[in-house]
Amino acid sequence: MRIAFISASKIPSRTANSIQVMKVCNAFCALNHQVTLWVPGSNPGVKWDDLKSMYGTGYDFPIHWLRSPDIFRKYDFSLRAVFAARFWGADLLYVWPLQAAALASRLKLPTLLEAHDRPRGRLGPSLMRWYLTGAGAVRLLPITVALRQWLANFYRVELAEPFALVSPMGVDLKQYDNLPDPIEARRQLELPEGFTAGYTGHLYPGRGLELLYQVALRKPDIKFLWVGGEKSAVDLWRERVEKDGIRNLHIHGFVPNEELPLFQAACDVLMMPYESKVSVSSGADTAAFASPMKVFEYMAVGRLILSSDLPVLREVLNSTNSVILPMDQVEAWCNTLQEMMVDPARRKSLAEHARADVFQYSWIERAKRSIQDL
């Protein structure tokens, strides 16, 4: 199938939505579909080897950059991308921007829309309605059950399968095959030896970093490793660590996606202390509907997961594959870390269940389901 992907994400960039777009395209390449991606901006002249390292992907596919001045808020980009996809002869348009979805659906072009949040902005709700009522709408992929239910209630429509398929984020399982145990991973990365609790991802507000910091202060016998974040945020946290004289917290900063699994493998425990409000790169709060890629990466690496009790995460996590904790109680996190540090059998059991559960969430399986019977 010839599939045209249209995304408003900046390529290349370190944002989660940019990584997800590239992972999705890569999965469809692996399934032998003909893939072309349209994104806004100017061609940065980046080499594919650099893109593969940054995004942890293995396939080359055409990417077309279309200039899009900010004043047009991506409407001009969506218009040009949809017509370019039609001219290319796409059998299916797989889109993220609502503007592109609404236009393509109204033009009766077979269109699949992936939805990550409620429609936003003055025209967002109308654009979603135009997509849903257009002749080209063939599938809707909300990333969580909570989001599908919200959309169904708001638009007073039945969003049932096979049209509306809940499609959580995914993971590239090949990246997580044959990883070393924590001791060997720490040796390879030249990290200090000792029981290590890790966090990987951006350092945006709402990620529970203050809680992690307070836990590190209270648990000097445990090593803490943070991996990820933009330079400005990393520098601020490093300054605070140095000022407070904390010796058991190492803030590594950003690493390319292809290197991330080894850092995660270096941890005995992986933590997700999300707060009640979770910011993303756009500044929007996605706490009610999020499906973080971090969840599936943590599951795939085969380590114990400690997660805050964010209701939407219970669509994937439960008491058999993780430990779910109050999102704002430092002592509860400290006590659980201490208990888990001396209970390797329970750590192993929970980690093995998580690893077994994650196979249904591979990018490949997600891609297969998303176009099944189209």
C-alpha positions as CSV (number, residue, x, y, z in Angstrom):
1,M,0.0,0.0,0.0
2,R,1.1,3.6,-0.7
3,I,0.7,5.4,2.5
4,A,1.2,9.2,2.8
5,F,2.1,10.3,6.4
6,I,1.4,14.0,7.3
7,S,2.7,15.4,10.6
8,A,3.1,18.8,12.0
9,S,6.2,17.7,14.0
10,K,9.6,19.2,13.4
11,I,12.0,16.7,11.9
12,P,14.6,16.3,13.2
13,S,13.9,17.2,16.8
14,R,14.0,15.7,20.3
15,T,10.3,16.0,21.0
16,A,8.3,12.8,21.8
17,N,5.8,13.5,19.0
18,S,8.7,13.7,16.5
19,I,10.1,10.4,17.7
20,Q,6.7,8.8,17.6
21,V,6.1,9.9,14.0
22,M,9.4,8.4,12.9
23,K,8.8,5.1,14.8
24,V,5.3,4.8,13.1
25,C,6.7,5.4,9.6
26,N,9.6,2.9,10.3
27,A,7.1,0.2,11.4
28,F,5.1,0.6,8.1
29,C,8.3,0.3,6.2
30,A,9.1,-2.9,8.0
31,L,5.7,-4.2,6.9
32,N,6.7,-3.5,3.2
33,H,4.4,-0.6,2.7
34,Q,5.5,2.3,0.5
35,V,6.0,5.3,2.9
36,T,6.4,9.0,2.3
37,L,6.3,11.6,5.0
38,W,5.4,15.3,4.7
39,V,6.4,17.7,7.5
40,P,6.6,21.5,7.8
41,G,9.9,23.4,7.6
42,S,12.9,23.6,5.4
43,N,15.0,20.6,4.4
44,P,17.8,20.6,7.1
45,G,20.1,18.5,4.8
46,V,20.4,15.8,7.6
47,K,21.9,12.5,6.6
48,W,19.9,9.3,7.1
49,D,22.5,7.7,9.3
50,D,22.1,10.6,11.7
51,L,18.3,10.3,11.6
52,K,18.5,6.6,12.3
53,S,20.8,7.2,15.3
54,M,18.6,10.0,16.7
55,Y,15.3,8.1,16.3
56,G,16.5,4.5,16.6
57,T,15.0,3.5,13.3
58,G,16.3,1.2,10.5
59,Y,14.6,2.2,7.3
60,D,15.1,5.0,4.8
61,F,11.9,6.6,3.4
62,P,11.3,9.9,1.5
63,I,10.7,13.0,3.7
64,H,9.4,16.2,2.2
65,W,9.7,19.4,4.1
66,L,7.2,22.1,3.1
67,R,7.8,25.7,4.2
68,S,5.1,26.9,6.5
69,P,5.2,30.4,8.1
70,D,4.0,30.5,11.7
71,I,1.3,33.1,10.9
72,F,-0.7,30.4,8.9
73,R,-0.7,28.0,11.9
74,K,0.0,25.0,9.7
75,Y,-3.2,25.4,7.6
76,D,-1.1,26.2,4.5
77,F,1.1,23.2,5.2
78,S,-1.9,20.9,5.6
79,L,-3.4,22.1,2.4
80,R,-0.2,21.6,0.4
81,A,0.6,18.2,2.1
82,V,-2.8,16.8,1.3
83,F,-2.7,17.8,-2.3
84,A,0.9,16.5,-2.6
85,A,-0.2,13.2,-1.1
86,R,-3.1,13.0,-3.6
87,F,-0.8,13.8,-6.5
88,W,1.7,11.1,-5.3
89,G,-1.1,8.6,-5.6
90,A,-1.5,7.6,-2.0
91,D,-3.9,4.7,-1.2
92,L,-4.2,6.0,2.4
93,L,-3.4,9.3,4.2
94,Y,-2.2,8.7,7.7
95,V,-2.3,12.1,9.4
96,W,-1.8,13.7,12.8
97,P,-2.9,17.4,12.2
98,L,-6.6,18.0,12.4
99,Q,-6.4,20.5,9.6
100,A,-5.1,17.9,7.2
101,A,-7.6,15.2,8.4
102,A,-10.6,17.5,7.9
103,L,-9.5,18.6,4.4
104,A,-8.6,15.1,3.2
105,S,-11.9,13.6,4.6
106,R,-13.9,16.3,2.8
107,L,-12.1,15.6,-0.4
108,K,-13.1,11.9,0.0
109,L,-9.5,10.8,0.3
110,P,-9.2,7.6,2.5
111,T,-7.8,9.1,5.7
112,L,-6.7,7.7,9.0
113,L,-6.4,10.2,11.9
114,E,-4.3,9.5,15.0
115,A,-5.6,11.5,17.9
116,H,-3.5,12.2,21.0
117,D,-5.6,14.8,22.8
118,R,-8.9,16.7,22.7
119,P,-9.2,19.1,19.8
120,R,-7.8,22.4,20.9
121,G,-8.0,26.0,19.7
122,R,-11.0,27.9,18.3
123,L,-11.4,25.7,15.2
124,G,-10.2,22.4,16.7
125,P,-13.6,21.0,17.7
126,S,-15.1,21.9,14.3
127,L,-12.1,20.4,12.4
128,M,-12.7,17.1,14.2
129,R,-16.4,17.1,13.4
130,W,-15.6,17.8,9.7
131,Y,-13.2,14.8,9.7
132,L,-15.7,12.5,11.3
133,T,-18.5,13.5,9.0
134,G,-16.4,13.6,5.8
135,A,-16.6,10.8,3.2
136,G,-12.9,10.1,3.5
137,A,-12.7,9.2,7.2
138,V,-11.9,5.5,7.4
139,R,-10.3,5.1,10.8
140,L,-9.7,7.0,14.1
141,L,-6.8,6.1,16.3
142,P,-7.3,7.6,19.8
143,I,-4.3,6.7,21.9
144,T,-6.3,5.8,25.1
145,V,-9.7,4.5,26.1
146,A,-10.2,7.7,28.1
147,L,-9.7,9.8,24.9
148,R,-12.0,7.7,22.8
149,Q,-14.7,8.0,25.5
150,W,-14.3,11.8,25.7
151,L,-14.6,12.2,22.0
152,A,-17.6,10.0,21.8
153,N,-19.3,12.0,24.6
154,F,-18.4,15.3,23.2
155,Y,-19.5,14.6,19.6
156,R,-22.4,12.4,20.7
157,V,-21.4,9.6,18.3
158,E,-20.6,6.0,18.8
159,L,-16.9,5.6,18.3
160,A,-16.8,1.8,18.2
161,E,-14.5,-0.6,16.5
162,P,-13.5,-1.1,13.7
163,F,-13.7,2.6,12.9
164,A,-12.3,3.8,16.2
165,L,-9.4,1.7,17.5
166,V,-7.6,2.5,20.7
167,S,-3.9,2.6,19.8
168,P,-1.6,3.3,22.7
169,M,2.0,4.2,22.0
170,G,4.5,1.5,21.2
171,V,8.1,0.3,21.5
172,D,10.7,-1.1,19.1
173,L,11.3,-4.5,20.7
174,K,14.4,-5.1,18.6
175,Q,16.1,-2.3,20.5
176,Y,15.4,-4.2,23.7
177,D,16.7,-7.6,22.8
178,N,19.8,-9.1,24.4
179,L,20.4,-6.2,26.8
180,P,23.0,-6.8,29.6
181,D,22.0,-7.0,33.3
182,P,22.3,-3.8,35.3
183,I,25.8,-4.4,36.6
184,E,27.2,-5.1,33.1
185,A,25.2,-2.1,31.6
186,R,26.7,0.2,34.3
187,R,30.1,-1.1,33.5
188,Q,29.7,-0.5,29.8
189,L,28.5,3.0,30.4
190,E,31.2,3.7,33.1
191,L,28.5,4.5,35.7
192,P,29.1,4.0,39.4
193,E,28.2,0.6,40.8
194,G,25.3,0.2,43.2
195,F,21.5,-0.3,43.2
196,T,20.3,2.3,40.7
197,A,16.9,3.9,40.3
198,G,16.4,5.6,36.9
199,Y,14.3,8.1,35.1
200,T,14.5,8.7,31.3
201,G,12.7,11.4,29.3
202,H,12.2,15.1,29.2
203,L,12.4,17.3,32.2
204,Y,9.2,19.2,31.6
205,P,6.8,20.2,34.4
206,G,4.5,17.5,35.6
207,R,7.0,14.7,35.3
208,G,7.5,14.4,39.0
209,L,11.2,15.5,39.1
210,E,10.8,17.3,42.3
211,L,9.6,14.2,44.0
212,L,12.5,12.2,42.5
213,Y,14.9,14.9,43.8
214,Q,13.5,14.6,47.3
215,V,13.7,10.8,47.2
216,A,17.4,11.1,46.2
217,L,18.0,13.4,49.1
218,R,16.4,10.9,51.5
219,K,18.0,7.8,50.1
220,P,21.8,8.4,49.9
221,D,22.4,4.6,49.7
222,I,20.7,4.4,46.3
223,K,22.1,5.7,43.0
224,F,19.8,7.8,40.9
225,L,20.2,8.3,37.1
226,W,18.3,10.8,35.0
227,V,18.7,10.6,31.2
228,G,17.2,13.1,28.8
229,G,16.1,16.7,28.7
230,E,17.0,19.8,26.9
231,K,20.3,21.5,27.8
232,S,18.7,24.4,29.6
233,A,16.7,22.2,31.9
234,V,19.7,19.8,32.4
235,D,21.9,22.7,33.4
236,L,19.4,24.0,36.0
237,W,19.1,20.6,37.7
238,R,22.9,20.1,37.7
239,E,23.4,23.4,39.3
240,R,20.9,22.5,42.0
241,V,22.6,19.1,42.6
242,E,26.0,20.7,42.9
243,K,24.6,23.5,45.2
244,D,22.9,20.9,47.5
245,G,26.0,18.6,47.5
246,I,24.0,15.5,46.3
247,R,26.5,12.8,45.3
248,N,24.1,10.0,44.5
249,L,22.2,11.7,41.6
250,H,23.7,11.7,38.1
251,I,22.0,13.8,35.5
252,H,23.3,12.6,32.1
253,G,21.3,14.6,29.7
254,F,20.1,13.7,26.2
255,V,21.2,10.6,24.4
256,P,20.1,9.4,20.9
257,N,17.2,7.0,20.9
258,E,19.4,4.1,19.7
259,E,21.5,4.5,22.9
260,L,18.6,4.8,25.3
261,P,17.9,1.1,26.0
262,L,21.4,0.5,27.4
263,F,20.9,3.4,29.9
264,Q,17.6,2.0,30.9
265,A,19.1,-1.4,31.3
266,A,21.7,0.1,33.7
267,C,18.9,0.6,36.2
268,D,17.5,-1.9,38.7
269,V,14.3,0.2,39.0
270,L,12.7,2.6,36.5
271,M,10.4,5.4,37.8
272,M,7.5,7.4,36.3
273,P,6.3,9.8,39.0
274,Y,3.8,11.7,36.8
275,E,1.9,14.5,38.5
276,S,-1.8,15.4,38.1
277,K,-0.8,17.9,35.4
278,V,1.6,16.7,32.7
279,S,3.1,19.2,30.2
280,V,4.4,18.2,26.8
281,S,6.6,20.2,24.4
282,S,3.6,22.4,23.3
283,G,2.9,23.2,26.9
284,A,-0.5,21.5,26.9
285,D,-1.6,19.3,29.8
286,T,-2.1,15.7,28.7
287,A,-2.5,14.0,32.1
288,A,-6.0,12.8,31.4
289,F,-5.4,11.2,28.0
290,A,-1.6,10.5,27.8
291,S,0.0,7.3,26.5
292,P,3.7,7.9,27.2
293,M,6.2,6.0,25.2
294,K,8.2,5.7,28.4
295,V,5.7,3.2,29.7
296,F,6.4,0.8,27.0
297,E,10.1,1.3,26.9
298,Y,10.2,0.6,30.7
299,M,8.2,-2.5,30.2
300,A,10.4,-3.7,27.3
301,V,13.7,-3.3,29.2
302,G,12.6,-5.8,31.8
303,R,13.1,-3.8,35.0
304,L,10.8,-3.1,37.9
305,I,8.5,-0.1,37.2
306,L,7.4,2.3,39.9
307,S,4.6,4.6,38.6
308,S,2.5,7.3,40.1
309,D,-1.2,6.5,40.2
310,L,-2.3,8.5,37.1
311,P,-5.6,7.0,36.2
312,V,-5.0,6.8,32.4
313,L,-1.8,4.7,33.0
314,R,-3.9,2.0,34.5
315,E,-5.1,1.2,31.0
316,V,-1.7,-0.5,30.6
317,L,-0.1,-0.9,34.1
318,N,-1.5,-2.9,37.0
319,S,-0.4,-4.7,40.2
320,T,1.1,-7.7,38.2
321,N,3.5,-5.6,36.1
322,S,4.4,-2.6,38.2
323,V,4.1,-0.9,41.6
324,I,1.6,2.0,41.5
325,L,2.2,4.7,44.1
326,P,0.6,8.0,45.2
327,M,1.9,10.7,43.0
328,D,2.8,13.2,45.7
329,Q,4.0,11.1,48.7
330,V,7.7,11.1,48.9
331,E,7.9,8.8,51.9
332,A,5.8,6.1,50.0
333,W,8.3,6.2,47.1
334,C,11.3,6.0,49.6
335,N,9.8,3.1,51.5
336,T,8.9,1.2,48.3
337,L,12.4,1.7,46.9
338,Q,13.9,0.4,50.1
339,E,11.6,-2.7,50.1
340,M,12.3,-3.4,46.4
341,M,16.1,-3.0,46.9
342,V,16.1,-6.0,49.3
343,D,13.5,-8.1,47.4
344,P,15.1,-9.2,44.1
345,A,12.5,-12.0,43.7
346,R,9.6,-9.6,43.6
347,R,11.5,-7.1,41.3
348,K,12.1,-10.0,38.9
349,S,8.5,-11.2,38.9
350,L,7.0,-7.8,38.2
351,A,9.6,-7.1,35.6
352,E,9.0,-10.4,33.8
353,H,5.3,-9.7,33.7
354,A,5.9,-6.3,32.2
355,R,8.1,-7.7,29.6
356,A,5.5,-10.3,28.7
357,D,2.7,-7.7,28.5
358,V,4.6,-5.4,26.2
359,F,4.7,-7.6,23.1
360,Q,1.2,-6.5,22.2
361,Y,2.4,-2.9,22.1
362,S,5.3,-3.2,19.6
363,W,5.2,-0.6,16.8
364,I,4.9,-3.4,14.3
365,E,1.8,-4.9,15.9
366,R,0.3,-1.4,16.3
367,A,0.8,-0.6,12.6
368,K,-0.8,-3.9,11.6
369,R,-3.9,-3.3,13.8
370,S,-4.2,0.3,12.6
371,I,-4.9,-0.6,9.0
372,Q,-6.4,-4.0,9.4
373,D,-9.3,-4.6,7.0
374,L,-8.9,-1.2,5.3
